[in-house]
């Protein structure tokens, strides 16, 4: 699914930033919502182990930070908040970069599953309430390095 254009950097492309204090790869991503661009620096949870750990046991998340969970192939996604101490917005991202749905202010420590609306290629977690604060909605676009 790669193309020459996908390999070319652009001003709005994600930028890699090295490792986070937790030892994860970091990159910059942008949410494009109604013509407004909202940048975030996110940790990348690529491996199954990193994805299982996610943002568990963290006591805070800055408003311009987050974590992205890319999948090798698009699929129905299901998350829970076990051992997650802070509320999060879970943003489910389709293969075209559009937002399928947002689970806003997911309840800390909840074992209730949170599902994507259809198949997605990634899930972005940001601070709880941040999506509403920025006006981010389903259908908006997430620009990131796949």
Buried (B, 14 or more C-beta within 10 A) or exposed (E): EEEEEEEEEEEEBBEEEEEBEEEBBBBBBBBBBEEEEBEBBBBBBBEEEBBEBBBEEBEEBEEBBBBBBBBEEBEEBEBBBEEBBBBBBBBBBBBEBBBBBBBBBBBBEEEEEBBBBEBBBBBBBBBBBBBEEBEBEBEBBBBBBE
